[in-house]
Amino acid sequence: MRKKKNIMLSNVTVQDYAAEGKSLSKLDGKVIFIEGAVPGDVVDVQLTKSKKDWGEGRAVKFHEFSKDRVAPFCEHFGVCGGCKWQMLPYEKQLQFKQNEVAQNLRRIGKVTLPEIMPIAGCDDTRYYRNKLEFTFSNRRYLLPNEIKKDEAIPQENAVGFHVPRIFDKVIDINTCHLMEEPQNAIRNTVRAFALQNGYTFYDIKNHEGWLRNLIVRVCTTGEVMVNVCFGHEDEKQWKKLFDHLLATVPSITTLLYTINPKWNDSIYDLSPQTYFGKGFILETLEDFQFKISPKSFFQTNTKQGEKLYQITRDFAELTGNEVVYDLYCGTGSIGIFVSKKAKKIIGVEVIADAIEDAKENAKLNNIEHASFFAGDVIDVCDDNFFSQHGKPDVIITDPPRAGMHEKLVRKILDMEAPTVVYVSCNPATQARDLNLLDEKYEVTKIQPVDMFPHTHHIENVVQLKLRRVINN
């Protein structure tokens, strides 16, 4: 039997929120996950997947709008995939995120839970990011009202964000509300000058073109870093571009360039070169300073990152006598942040460059009781390591979205630290790991934290305590 295509569901009332920014409705016992709609909308749904018990689709026509909807503030909303929840009041966004944490921990974790604390929301719901990366492309994404069937579609240059699920098209961004100025001025200045001078924008299909990426970082200290990635060397042209950019946007404190001849946009294995400034910027969390190099990882929302680290420090319940192991320590930011209340900080991270940054950050803050080690925790933390540095009293773990490897969970169970603080950017994988840690640990505190307003992303901090073994 041939599969049915282009199935349309008419006049569907959206009933509830689902994970990852989708909403849902139930029709004849079948759950339909819907993109582009919110609970209370009445929509026609174009199905993209249809299984026996569930389906996925997108809202293509609205018959009624939810009473909870608000007007989006960005001209690019609905096309750019960066802020999918602008049509929801922030209070509703927080409510949905709180519910997602609860559902994940209960359904996937299946462990005994304390009452979940109310989510810590952002004071600033716009201009909260400290880093943005824009892509140059010779294939601008055309809006539906720009496309006419009888006319050839022009191939135009653009600098902005990739269209979701379309790898070779870029939305030309005029104004982005994710970061404080001067990021709009920087991007728009580079674009205008490039077009005026006939610079080529990258062609991802043919691996051609000079301008590839524009990475902007803006700190609360006022320092601004710009890194422009080029497909090949052209010193005469970038000097011309950079001198114009610095004259037009004088608030830039560090300007770099990176030559990227590869097929992918990553720069972790490349060497950014400084054109202007000191080659790095300084950011602060409380009274700690952090050096941010062009390839450094740093919490993307500085102000909310500070709140996240404060919660982590509170959950660690330090008295000044504890040895703290900071796993997935990155550039050492969490370990350094909690260091004043710890006897010793031991940071472990697989990325060697990040460990070098962590050592520099410890030196920058005059912290002498912190040590950082490059390598896999599973390999690094053996009996010899413990005898040299001490076994942990507190473990702080902040893994990537995939969560912790099962071998690392087993290593934590073997370490038997009295307290574990698990910081997660994906409550679903966190819940899976909590289920494994339940062998020896009980969950004692839970605090969701919103780092990214107008998106479905959510952080969650969990405190675990080692269960007491009662001998008969």
Kinemage of the C-alpha trace (Angstrom):
@kinemage 1
@onewidth
@group {chain A} dominant
@subgroup {mainchain}
@vectorlist {calphas} color= white
{ca met a 1} P 0.000 0.000 0.000
{ca arg a 2} L 1.361 3.392 -0.950
{ca lys a 3} L 1.957 5.831 1.879
{ca lys a 4} L -0.329 8.824 1.993
{ca lys a 5} L 1.381 12.114 1.325
{ca asn a 6} L 0.374 15.712 2.020
{ca ile a 7} L -2.062 14.813 4.776
{ca met a 8} L -3.823 17.947 6.041
{ca leu a 9} L -5.677 18.119 9.350
{ca ser a 10} L -8.233 20.930 9.481
{ca asn a 11} L -9.419 23.053 12.417
{ca val a 12} L -7.187 21.412 15.006
{ca thr a 13} L -7.367 22.941 18.474
{ca val a 14} L -3.890 23.012 19.998
{ca gln a 15} L -4.252 21.636 23.504
{ca asp a 16} L -0.922 21.644 25.298
{ca tyr a 17} L 2.795 22.305 25.139
{ca ala a 18} L 5.225 19.537 24.137
{ca ala a 19} L 9.001 19.338 24.382
{ca glu a 20} L 11.479 21.208 22.163
{ca gly a 21} L 9.201 24.149 21.419
{ca lys a 22} L 6.383 22.129 19.898
{ca ser a 23} L 2.755 21.981 20.945
{ca leu a 24} L 0.387 19.044 20.753
{ca ser a 25} L -3.156 17.955 20.162
{ca lys a 26} L -4.890 14.588 20.509
{ca leu a 27} L -7.130 13.399 17.690
{ca asp a 28} L -8.904 10.045 18.000
{ca gly a 29} L -6.296 8.818 20.466
{ca lys a 30} L -3.386 9.900 18.274
{ca val a 31} L -0.931 12.534 19.519
{ca ile a 32} L -0.017 15.203 16.960
{ca phe a 33} L 3.103 17.297 17.621
{ca ile a 34} L 2.773 20.707 15.982
{ca glu a 35} L 5.395 23.310 15.082
{ca gly a 36} L 4.553 27.008 14.902
{ca ala a 37} L 1.511 26.953 17.152
{ca val a 38} L 0.755 27.514 20.824
{ca pro a 39} L -1.926 26.080 23.096
{ca gly a 40} L -5.256 27.732 22.310
{ca asp a 41} L -4.606 28.202 18.574
{ca val a 42} L -7.004 26.619 16.073
{ca val a 43} L -4.991 25.633 13.004
{ca asp a 44} L -4.735 23.510 9.900
{ca val a 45} L -1.799 21.115 10.264
{ca gln a 46} L 0.307 19.809 7.394
{ca leu a 47} L 1.631 16.441 8.550
{ca thr a 48} L 5.293 15.653 7.914
{ca lys a 49} L 5.201 12.319 9.751
{ca ser a 50} L 2.245 10.049 10.413
{ca lys a 51} L 2.621 6.934 12.543
{ca lys a 52} L -0.017 4.715 14.129
{ca asp a 53} L -0.048 6.459 17.518
{ca trp a 54} L 1.552 9.816 16.765
{ca gly a 55} L 2.301 12.314 14.059
{ca glu a 56} L 4.294 15.495 13.438
{ca gly a 57} L 3.374 18.534 11.420
{ca arg a 58} L 3.410 22.295 11.143
{ca ala a 59} L 0.674 24.880 11.371
{ca val a 60} L -0.021 26.226 7.881
{ca lys a 61} L -3.250 28.163 8.468
{ca phe a 62} L -4.692 29.841 11.565
{ca his a 63} L -8.448 29.964 12.126
{ca glu a 64} L -8.225 31.336 15.674
{ca phe a 65} L -5.317 32.671 17.700
{ca ser a 66} L -4.724 31.769 21.326
{ca lys a 67} L -5.650 34.453 23.842
{ca asp a 68} L -2.149 34.003 25.261
{ca arg a 69} L -0.431 35.241 22.102
{ca val a 70} L 1.505 38.510 22.036
{ca ala a 71} L 2.959 40.415 19.080
{ca pro a 72} L 6.520 39.293 18.197
{ca phe a 73} L 9.073 42.106 18.476
{ca cys a 74} L 11.466 40.968 15.725
{ca glu a 75} L 10.973 41.570 12.001
{ca his a 76} L 12.584 38.197 11.273
{ca phe a 77} L 10.255 36.170 13.517
{ca gly a 78} L 8.720 33.161 11.812
{ca val a 79} L 11.620 32.785 9.377
{ca cys a 80} L 14.674 32.868 11.630
{ca gly a 81} L 14.662 29.880 13.964
{ca gly a 82} L 16.446 31.643 16.804
{ca cys a 83} L 13.552 32.911 18.931
{ca lys a 84} L 10.579 30.657 18.220
{ca trp a 85} L 8.574 31.702 21.293
{ca gln a 86} L 8.346 35.453 20.809
{ca met a 87} L 4.579 35.084 20.379
{ca leu a 88} L 4.278 33.818 23.969
{ca pro a 89} L 4.361 36.012 27.094
{ca tyr a 90} L 7.536 35.354 29.043
{ca glu a 91} L 5.537 34.120 32.050
{ca lys a 92} L 4.012 31.402 29.842
{ca gln a 93} L 7.415 30.441 28.499
{ca leu a 94} L 8.669 29.929 32.050
{ca gln a 95} L 5.591 27.875 32.925
{ca phe a 96} L 6.143 25.543 29.969
{ca lys a 97} L 9.845 25.171 30.780
{ca gln a 98} L 9.101 24.363 34.404
{ca asn a 99} L 6.650 21.702 33.251
{ca glu a 100} L 9.194 20.215 30.852
{ca val a 101} L 11.757 19.776 33.619
{ca ala a 102} L 9.158 18.097 35.831
{ca gln a 103} L 7.954 15.767 33.068
{ca asn a 104} L 11.479 14.721 32.079
{ca leu a 105} L 12.607 13.999 35.627
{ca arg a 106} L 9.469 12.009 36.418
{ca arg a 107} L 9.016 10.058 33.189
{ca ile a 108} L 12.652 9.414 32.301
{ca gly a 109} L 14.365 9.682 35.684
{ca lys a 110} L 11.808 7.610 37.586
{ca val a 111} L 13.423 8.490 40.895
{ca thr a 112} L 12.026 9.986 44.075
{ca leu a 113} L 12.041 13.766 43.739
{ca pro a 114} L 11.740 16.672 46.166
{ca glu a 115} L 9.521 19.608 45.294
{ca ile a 116} L 10.932 21.392 42.257
{ca met a 117} L 11.818 25.014 42.980
{ca pro a 118} L 10.226 27.723 40.798
{ca ile a 119} L 12.256 28.380 37.672
{ca ala a 120} L 14.771 31.239 37.868
{ca gly a 121} L 13.836 33.527 34.991
{ca cys a 122} L 15.883 36.197 33.242
{ca asp a 123} L 15.675 39.840 34.226
{ca asp a 124} L 16.538 40.744 30.620
{ca thr a 125} L 14.638 38.835 27.952
{ca arg a 126} L 16.290 40.667 25.047
{ca tyr a 127} L 19.936 41.508 24.343
{ca tyr a 128} L 21.076 38.760 26.700
{ca arg a 129} L 23.628 36.870 24.591
{ca asn a 130} L 27.333 37.656 24.718
{ca lys a 131} L 28.212 35.735 21.553
{ca leu a 132} L 26.647 35.533 18.094
{ca glu a 133} L 27.933 33.888 14.927
{ca phe a 134} L 26.687 35.052 11.542
{ca thr a 135} L 27.190 33.279 8.217
{ca phe a 136} L 27.968 34.837 4.840
{ca ser a 137} L 26.243 33.182 1.900
{ca asn a 138} L 25.722 33.873 -1.778
{ca arg a 139} L 22.271 32.278 -1.461
{ca arg a 140} L 19.895 34.576 0.392
{ca tyr a 141} L 16.725 32.937 1.656
{ca leu a 142} L 13.786 34.552 -0.108
{ca leu a 143} L 10.601 35.206 1.838
{ca pro a 144} L 7.367 33.711 0.455
{ca asn a 145} L 6.116 37.127 -0.676
{ca glu a 146} L 9.332 37.644 -2.669
{ca ile a 147} L 8.892 34.546 -4.786
{ca lys a 148} L 6.867 34.845 -7.979
{ca lys a 149} L 6.287 31.696 -10.026
{ca asp a 150} L 6.826 33.429 -13.354
{ca glu a 151} L 10.131 35.019 -12.426
{ca ala a 152} L 13.603 33.569 -12.046
{ca ile a 153} L 14.818 33.524 -8.453
{ca pro a 154} L 17.958 35.659 -8.124
{ca gln a 155} L 21.007 34.416 -6.256
{ca glu a 156} L 21.794 37.170 -3.776
{ca asn a 157} L 24.336 37.679 -1.008
{ca ala a 158} L 23.336 37.624 2.645
{ca val a 159} L 24.858 37.650 6.111
{ca gly a 160} L 22.814 36.279 8.979
{ca phe a 161} L 21.549 32.937 10.246
{ca his a 162} L 20.978 29.649 8.468
{ca val a 163} L 17.360 28.800 7.745
{ca pro a 164} L 16.280 25.861 9.928
{ca arg a 165} L 16.649 22.556 8.038
{ca ile a 166} L 17.972 24.315 4.895
{ca phe a 167} L 21.761 24.027 4.905
{ca asp a 168} L 22.569 26.267 1.929
{ca lys a 169} L 20.325 29.306 2.524
{ca val a 170} L 20.920 32.207 4.890
{ca ile a 171} L 18.450 34.795 6.171
{ca asp a 172} L 19.757 38.310 5.651
{ca ile a 173} L 19.500 39.799 9.153
{ca asn a 174} L 18.885 43.514 9.476
{ca thr a 175} L 18.241 43.836 13.227
{ca cys a 176} L 18.835 41.098 15.795
{ca his a 177} L 17.560 41.529 19.363
{ca leu a 178} L 19.707 38.815 20.945
{ca met a 179} L 22.752 40.954 21.726
{ca glu a 180} L 23.495 44.509 22.773
{ca glu a 181} L 24.983 46.897 20.257
{ca pro a 182} L 27.289 47.285 18.474
{ca gln a 183} L 26.572 43.850 16.937
{ca asn a 184} L 23.974 45.149 14.457
{ca ala a 185} L 26.267 48.007 13.479
{ca ile a 186} L 29.191 45.595 12.995
{ca arg a 187} L 27.275 43.143 10.821
{ca asn a 188} L 25.534 45.768 8.731
{ca thr a 189} L 28.776 47.745 8.243
{ca val a 190} L 30.655 44.670 7.031
{ca arg a 191} L 27.811 43.701 4.698
{ca ala a 192} L 27.507 47.159 3.143
{ca phe a 193} L 31.254 47.515 2.624
{ca ala a 194} L 31.535 44.009 1.165
{ca leu a 195} L 28.747 44.631 -1.330
{ca gln a 196} L 30.172 48.028 -2.248
{ca asn a 197} L 33.599 46.508 -2.953
{ca gly a 198} L 32.417 43.352 -4.678
{ca tyr a 199} L 33.744 40.900 -2.081
{ca thr a 200} L 32.551 37.337 -2.671
{ca phe a 201} L 30.282 35.657 -0.110
{ca tyr a 202} L 30.766 31.966 0.631
{ca asp a 203} L 29.129 29.354 -1.605
{ca ile a 204} L 28.621 26.311 0.610
{ca lys a 205} L 27.806 23.984 -2.298
{ca asn a 206} L 30.847 24.809 -4.414
{ca his a 207} L 33.207 25.680 -1.516
{ca glu a 208} L 34.016 29.074 -3.008
{ca gly a 209} L 33.958 32.661 -1.806
{ca trp a 210} L 36.007 34.856 0.511
{ca leu a 211} L 33.735 35.979 3.372
{ca arg a 212} L 32.606 33.014 5.499
{ca asn a 213} L 31.696 33.880 9.106
{ca leu a 214} L 31.431 36.819 11.483
{ca ile a 215} L 31.743 36.075 15.204
{ca val a 216} L 30.901 38.854 17.658
{ca arg a 217} L 31.322 38.834 21.450
{ca val a 218} L 30.101 41.680 23.666
{ca cys a 219} L 30.998 41.741 27.374
{ca thr a 220} L 29.309 43.436 30.317
{ca thr a 221} L 32.681 45.157 30.814
{ca gly a 222} L 32.143 46.993 27.514
{ca glu a 223} L 34.816 45.067 25.653
{ca val a 224} L 33.902 43.893 22.137
{ca met a 225} L 35.603 41.154 20.122
{ca val a 226} L 35.096 40.582 16.385
{ca asn a 227} L 36.508 37.612 14.475
{ca val a 228} L 36.002 37.533 10.696
{ca cys a 229} L 36.572 34.183 8.984
{ca phe a 230} L 37.827 34.207 5.385
{ca gly a 231} L 38.053 31.399 2.878
{ca his a 232} L 41.567 32.388 1.795
{ca glu a 233} L 44.314 34.962 2.329
{ca asp a 234} L 43.867 38.473 0.921
{ca glu a 235} L 45.744 40.896 3.156
{ca lys a 236} L 45.093 43.955 1.004
{ca gln a 237} L 41.326 43.469 1.094
{ca trp a 238} L 40.961 42.632 4.780
{ca lys a 239} L 43.068 45.621 5.779
{ca lys a 240} L 40.748 47.777 3.729
{ca leu a 241} L 37.681 46.165 5.319
{ca phe a 242} L 39.055 46.262 8.868
{ca asp a 243} L 40.200 49.880 8.735
{ca his a 244} L 36.738 50.888 7.552
{ca leu a 245} L 35.061 48.778 10.261
{ca leu a 246} L 37.210 50.214 13.070
{ca ala a 247} L 36.580 53.758 11.863
{ca thr a 248} L 32.825 53.153 11.635
{ca val a 249} L 32.451 51.165 14.887
{ca pro a 250} L 35.147 52.521 17.251
{ca ser a 251} L 33.788 50.568 20.253
{ca ile a 252} L 35.458 47.377 18.945
{ca thr a 253} L 38.321 46.572 21.327
{ca thr a 254} L 39.715 43.463 19.636
{ca leu a 255} L 39.548 42.572 15.934
{ca leu a 256} L 40.798 39.251 14.587
{ca tyr a 257} L 40.691 37.230 11.396
{ca thr a 258} L 40.782 33.482 10.776
{ca ile a 259} L 41.649 31.805 7.493
{ca asn a 260} L 39.380 28.791 7.009
{ca pro a 261} L 39.965 26.742 3.847
{ca lys a 262} L 38.007 23.752 5.211
{ca trp a 263} L 34.599 22.501 4.118
{ca asn a 264} L 33.110 23.171 7.576
{ca asp a 265} L 32.832 26.396 9.597
{ca ser a 266} L 34.403 25.214 12.872
{ca ile a 267} L 37.499 27.121 14.015
{ca tyr a 268} L 38.613 24.938 16.943
{ca asp a 269} L 41.541 23.607 14.890
{ca leu a 270} L 42.432 26.965 13.296
{ca ser a 271} L 44.563 29.895 14.496
{ca pro a 272} L 42.824 33.303 14.749
{ca gln a 273} L 45.198 36.205 14.124
{ca thr a 274} L 44.952 39.559 15.874
{ca tyr a 275} L 44.624 42.630 13.644
{ca phe a 276} L 43.744 45.163 16.347
{ca gly a 277} L 43.691 45.087 20.145
{ca lys a 278} L 45.011 42.543 22.634
{ca gly a 279} L 43.494 39.436 21.011
{ca phe a 280} L 41.154 38.628 23.907
{ca ile a 281} L 38.486 40.253 26.068
{ca leu a 282} L 37.749 40.222 29.799
{ca glu a 283} L 34.384 39.370 31.312
{ca thr a 284} L 33.334 39.384 34.967
{ca leu a 285} L 31.108 37.180 37.101
{ca glu a 286} L 30.671 38.758 40.554
{ca asp a 287} L 34.215 39.920 41.337
{ca phe a 288} L 35.927 37.228 39.263
{ca gln a 289} L 37.542 38.048 35.924
{ca phe a 290} L 37.659 35.681 32.968
{ca lys a 291} L 39.841 35.925 29.912
{ca ile a 292} L 37.914 35.033 26.752
{ca ser a 293} L 39.980 34.115 23.715
{ca pro a 294} L 38.425 33.767 20.236
{ca lys a 295} L 38.036 29.984 20.682
{ca ser a 296} L 37.072 29.996 24.370
{ca phe a 297} L 33.771 28.645 25.644
{ca phe a 298} L 31.947 30.930 28.072
{ca gln a 299} L 28.363 30.898 29.325
{ca thr a 300} L 26.433 32.606 26.529
{ca asn a 301} L 24.204 34.621 28.851
{ca thr a 302} L 26.586 36.387 31.231
{ca lys a 303} L 24.064 37.812 33.708
{ca gln a 304} L 22.036 34.612 33.921
{ca gly a 305} L 25.235 32.565 33.938
{ca glu a 306} L 26.136 34.359 37.148
{ca lys a 307} L 22.773 33.336 38.618
{ca leu a 308} L 23.302 29.732 37.463
{ca tyr a 309} L 26.701 29.609 39.150
{ca gln a 310} L 25.320 31.135 42.353
{ca ile a 311} L 22.731 28.347 42.520
{ca thr a 312} L 25.450 25.769 41.836
{ca arg a 313} L 27.575 27.217 44.643
{ca asp a 314} L 24.625 27.199 47.033
{ca phe a 315} L 23.855 23.558 46.175
{ca ala a 316} L 27.490 22.609 46.833
{ca glu a 317} L 27.039 23.718 50.485
{ca leu a 318} L 30.710 24.518 50.937
{ca thr a 319} L 32.227 25.369 54.322
{ca gly a 320} L 35.840 25.971 53.298
{ca asn a 321} L 37.018 22.444 54.064
{ca glu a 322} L 35.942 20.617 50.902
{ca val a 323} L 37.864 19.228 47.954
{ca val a 324} L 35.718 20.065 44.919
{ca tyr a 325} L 36.021 18.183 41.645
{ca asp a 326} L 34.782 20.239 38.685
{ca leu a 327} L 34.103 17.786 35.849
{ca tyr a 328} L 33.694 19.089 32.296
{ca cys a 329} L 35.319 22.193 33.760
{ca gly a 330} L 35.908 23.930 30.411
{ca thr a 331} L 37.803 27.165 31.034
{ca gly a 332} L 37.369 26.726 34.795
{ca ser a 333} L 34.534 29.186 35.290
{ca ile a 334} L 32.423 27.155 37.757
{ca gly a 335} L 35.386 25.956 39.803
{ca ile a 336} L 36.818 29.453 40.039
{ca phe a 337} L 33.398 30.860 40.932
{ca val a 338} L 32.997 28.517 43.929
{ca ser a 339} L 36.700 28.620 44.927
{ca lys a 340} L 36.426 31.089 47.820
{ca lys a 341} L 34.390 28.568 49.817
{ca ala a 342} L 36.456 25.483 48.935
{ca lys a 343} L 39.683 24.020 50.334
{ca lys a 344} L 40.805 22.836 46.888
{ca ile a 345} L 39.469 22.879 43.312
{ca ile a 346} L 40.315 20.059 40.896
{ca gly a 347} L 39.127 20.682 37.342
{ca val a 348} L 39.124 18.018 34.634
{ca glu a 349} L 38.338 18.651 30.961
{ca val a 350} L 39.078 16.660 27.808
{ca ile a 351} L 39.879 19.748 25.693
{ca ala a 352} L 43.503 20.731 26.327
{ca asp a 353} L 43.116 24.339 25.081
{ca ala a 354} L 40.296 24.894 27.569
{ca ile a 355} L 42.520 23.674 30.403
{ca glu a 356} L 45.188 26.221 29.431
{ca asp a 357} L 42.503 28.928 29.589
{ca ala a 358} L 41.394 27.610 32.989
{ca lys a 359} L 44.936 27.884 34.332
{ca glu a 360} L 45.192 31.451 33.033
{ca asn a 361} L 41.849 32.353 34.607
{ca ala a 362} L 42.945 30.958 37.970
{ca lys a 363} L 46.147 32.992 37.757
{ca leu a 364} L 44.189 36.093 36.724
{ca asn a 365} L 42.087 35.788 39.900
{ca asn a 366} L 45.049 34.938 42.171
{ca ile a 367} L 43.596 31.521 42.969
{ca glu a 368} L 46.385 29.224 44.088
{ca his a 369} L 44.318 26.307 45.387
{ca ala a 370} L 42.881 25.327 41.980
{ca ser a 371} L 44.482 22.766 39.655
{ca phe a 372} L 43.281 21.820 36.181
{ca phe a 373} L 43.984 18.650 34.225
{ca ala a 374} L 43.429 17.735 30.578
{ca gly a 375} L 42.023 14.309 29.851
{ca asp a 376} L 38.996 12.067 30.178
{ca val a 377} L 37.707 11.893 33.746
{ca ile a 378} L 37.431 8.111 33.434
{ca asp a 379} L 41.174 7.882 32.790
{ca val a 380} L 42.409 10.769 34.940
{ca cys a 381} L 40.628 10.016 38.215
{ca asp a 382} L 42.316 6.819 39.368
{ca asp a 383} L 43.686 5.761 42.751
{ca asn a 384} L 47.030 7.472 42.172
{ca phe a 385} L 45.243 10.715 41.297
{ca phe a 386} L 43.145 10.498 44.467
{ca ser a 387} L 46.172 9.822 46.649
{ca gln a 388} L 47.896 12.885 45.214
{ca his a 389} L 44.966 15.336 45.183
{ca gly a 390} L 42.451 13.841 47.601
{ca lys a 391} L 39.077 12.238 46.979
{ca pro a 392} L 36.235 14.659 46.290
{ca asp a 393} L 33.902 15.906 48.984
{ca val a 394} L 31.793 17.618 46.311
{ca ile a 395} L 31.534 16.820 42.607
{ca ile a 396} L 30.206 19.426 40.184
{ca thr a 397} L 29.429 18.091 36.726
{ca asp a 398} L 28.305 20.205 33.782
{ca pro a 399} L 28.222 17.907 30.727
{ca pro a 400} L 27.165 18.772 27.147
{ca arg a 401} L 23.625 18.131 25.877
{ca ala a 402} L 24.319 14.427 25.412
{ca gly a 403} L 24.761 14.084 29.179
{ca met a 404} L 27.368 11.933 30.903
{ca his a 405} L 28.831 8.747 29.478
{ca glu a 406} L 27.681 5.718 31.444
{ca lys a 407} L 31.316 5.015 32.375
{ca leu a 408} L 31.542 8.465 33.968
{ca val a 409} L 28.350 7.840 35.921
{ca arg a 410} L 29.946 4.628 37.170
{ca lys a 411} L 33.118 6.556 38.073
{ca ile a 412} L 31.062 9.047 40.117
{ca leu a 413} L 29.357 6.140 41.893
{ca asp a 414} L 32.796 4.708 42.671
{ca met a 415} L 34.105 8.068 43.982
{ca glu a 416} L 31.231 8.266 46.507
{ca ala a 417} L 31.503 12.014 47.085
{ca pro a 418} L 28.944 13.026 49.757
{ca thr a 419} L 27.477 15.718 47.465
{ca val a 420} L 27.061 15.901 43.682
{ca val a 421} L 25.785 18.998 41.876
{ca tyr a 422} L 24.631 18.204 38.344
{ca val a 423} L 24.276 21.225 36.031
{ca ser a 424} L 22.491 20.330 32.797
{ca cys a 425} L 21.475 22.037 29.575
{ca asn a 426} L 19.260 19.059 28.690
{ca pro a 427} L 16.920 17.800 31.435
{ca ala a 428} L 16.080 14.690 29.375
{ca thr a 429} L 19.640 13.321 29.417
{ca gln a 430} L 20.059 14.581 32.966
{ca ala a 431} L 17.030 12.523 33.985
{ca arg a 432} L 18.546 9.429 32.346
{ca asp a 433} L 21.757 9.945 34.345
{ca leu a 434} L 19.863 10.532 37.592
{ca asn a 435} L 18.219 7.151 37.107
{ca leu a 436} L 21.678 5.555 37.002
{ca leu a 437} L 22.987 7.579 39.942
{ca asp a 438} L 19.964 6.458 41.989
{ca glu a 439} L 21.954 3.344 42.847
{ca lys a 440} L 23.738 5.347 45.564
{ca tyr a 441} L 22.382 8.901 45.446
{ca glu a 442} L 19.093 10.598 46.224
{ca val a 443} L 17.943 13.829 44.600
{ca thr a 444} L 17.613 16.484 47.312
{ca lys a 445} L 17.217 19.802 45.434
{ca ile a 446} L 16.063 20.815 41.943
{ca gln a 447} L 16.312 24.311 40.452
{ca pro a 448} L 15.416 25.017 36.784
{ca val a 449} L 17.112 28.082 35.287
{ca asp a 450} L 16.114 29.869 32.083
{ca met a 451} L 19.199 30.967 30.162
{ca phe a 452} L 17.600 31.597 26.755
{ca pro a 453} L 14.294 33.513 26.679
{ca his a 454} L 12.047 32.999 23.636
{ca thr a 455} L 13.571 29.566 22.986
{ca his a 456} L 12.660 26.100 24.261
{ca his a 457} L 16.117 25.572 25.835
{ca ile a 458} L 16.285 25.123 29.595
{ca glu a 459} L 19.021 24.541 32.194
{ca asn a 460} L 18.490 22.570 35.374
{ca val a 461} L 20.591 22.235 38.526
{ca val a 462} L 20.185 19.156 40.742
{ca gln a 463} L 21.738 18.437 44.107
{ca leu a 464} L 22.323 14.784 45.020
{ca lys a 465} L 23.351 13.347 48.370
{ca leu a 466} L 25.068 10.025 48.970
{ca arg a 467} L 22.706 7.674 50.745
{ca arg a 468} L 23.773 6.492 54.154
{ca val a 469} L 24.405 2.782 54.335
{ca ile a 470} L 22.887 1.288 57.476
{ca asn a 471} L 24.751 -1.810 58.641
{ca asn a 472} L 22.683 -4.438 60.438
